[in-house]
Amino acid sequence: MSERFDALTDQHISFIEDQHIYFVGTAANEGSVNVSPKGMDSFRVINQSLVMWLNLTGSGNETAAHLRENDRMTIMFCSFDRQPLILRLYGRATVFHPRDDGWNQRAAQFPDYTGARQIFEVKLDLVQTSCGFAVPYYQLLGERPTLNKWADGRGREGVEDYWQEKNTVSLDGKDTGIASR
């Protein structure tokens, strides 16, 4: 039922473009494993072996902390409507903050979200599909405007202050790398 691929195919890329949600999994060398749902217009396929996703400000910053110790990342897409399918992207990730060289070039590929916090670039090692026969049907009602309203209300400087208050340390007490302004 599952198939392995060395890189994304055109069919995989088309499937990704149709999805409205994806999940990101990371783990440091020790401590909690993190899986985060992601949405909005925040994912890009650069080529068949390279993807990027824009991380918006949230209550935690586990992914960034984990990558400081271990660069492994899994991204999962699954179909909730048509033909069942699960698509997993396994790879090695690099984090880019707004202060980093290369940020502007990468950020230009996404909408200008006030809450943009990091961009993760993932070099793919393995692509895997599986059936998804047990994934239930769900219907998309729309995107939530809440996160953008929150960030826009604070403004960029207020968002960066929030990073210092809430996003500098992971659940396991690991540095997220965001405090270095």
N, C-alpha and C positions, 0 to 999 in steps of 0.2 A: 504493500500500500504506500510506503514512503519511497521517495526517490531522492538521490543526491546529485548535486551539480557543482561544478567548479566555479561557476559564475552565474549571474542572472541571465535568463533568456528574455527574448522580447515578450513572450507570454507572461513571465513573472513581472516584468516591468509594467505591463498593461494592468495586471492584477493589482499591483501596488497603487497605481494611479487611481484606481476605482475605490480604494479603501478610505474610510474616514477616521479610523482609529488604528493604532498600533501599540505594541507593548515592548518596553526595553528592559532587559535583565542584565544586572551586573553584580559582582561580588568582589570584595577586597580579599586579601589572602586569608583573613580570619574575620569573623563577625557575621552580621546579617547579610542575607542575599536580598537584593532589591529588585522588584518588578514594578514598573511604572507605566500607566496608560498615557498615551500621547494623542493629541488631536490637532485640530486647526490646520492651517497651511504651513506645515513645519517639516516636511520630509522631501528630500530630493535624491533622485538617482543620478549620479554624475556619469557613471559608465557601468559596464556590466560587473565590475569588481570594486566599485567605490560608491558609497552612499553618504549622505549627510543629513543630520536633523538638527533643528533649532530648538534649544531648550529654553522655555519661558520660565520666569520667576515663579516659584511655588514655595510651599511651606517647608520643604526639605531640599537637600542637594546631594543625595546619596550617590548618584551616578558619578559626579565629579570627584567625590572623595574616593570612591572605589578605584577609579582609573588612575589615581596617584600611586596605587600599589599594584594594580593588575589591570592591564588594558583590554582584557576579554570583554566582549559585549555580544548579546544575542538580541535581535530584533524580531518580533513575531507579528505577522499580519494574519488575520483569519476572516473568512467570509461569513457574514451573518445573514446573507440574503439569498443569493443565487446558488450556483453549484458549490457544494462544500469544498473548502480547501484551507489548509494551514500552510503558511510559508514562513520559514525561519531563516534568518540571515545570521551567520556566525562570523565573527571577525575580531579585528584588533582596532581599537578606537583611540583617537587623539582628540583632546579637548582644546578649543579655542575660546578665549575670553575676549571681551571688547577691547582690552588693552593690548592684545597680542598681534604681532605681525600676521597678516593673512586673514584677520577678522573681517575687514571691510570687503575684501574680494568675496569671501564666503557669504557674509550677511547680505550682500547685494542680490543674492539669489532667492531671498525670502522677503515677505512683507516687512515693513518697518514697524515691528512691534515694540512699544515702549518697554515691555517687560523682558526683552531678549537678554538672556543671561549667559549662555554658552552655545557653541556649535560643536557638535560631535561629528567627526569625520571617521567613517568606518571602512577599513580595507577588508573585504570579504575573503574568508578562507573556505567557506562552505555555504552552500544554499541547499535547503532541504524542503521538500514538500511532503505533506501527509494528508490523509483523507478529510479530516474535519467532520466526519459523519455524526459525531456526538455534539457538535457545536449547535446551539439552538438558533432559531431565526430571531432576529431583532430588526426593528425598523428605525431608521435614522429620522429623528424629528427636527434636527437642526443643530447648529453649533451654539454653544453657550457663550454669551457675550461677557460673562462675569469677570474673567481674568483680565481681559483687555480694559474693561471699565475700571477695575481696581488699579491696574498699572497706570493708565492714562490719568486717573484722579490723583495719583501720587506724583506723577512726572518722573522723568529719568533720574533726577537726583534723589528723589524720595524712594525710588525702587532700589537704587544703589545703597541708600541708608538701610533699607530693609535687609539687603544681603548681609550687611555687617551685623545686624541684630539677630537674624534667623538662619542664615545660610552658610556660616563659616565652619560649622562642625557637623559631622554626620551623627546618626543615631548611636553609633559605636564610638563617638568621640574622635573621629578622624578628621583631619584638616581637609577642607574641600578645595582649597586653592583660590577661593574667590576674594579673600581679604587682601591680597596683594594688589593694591590699586596703583 
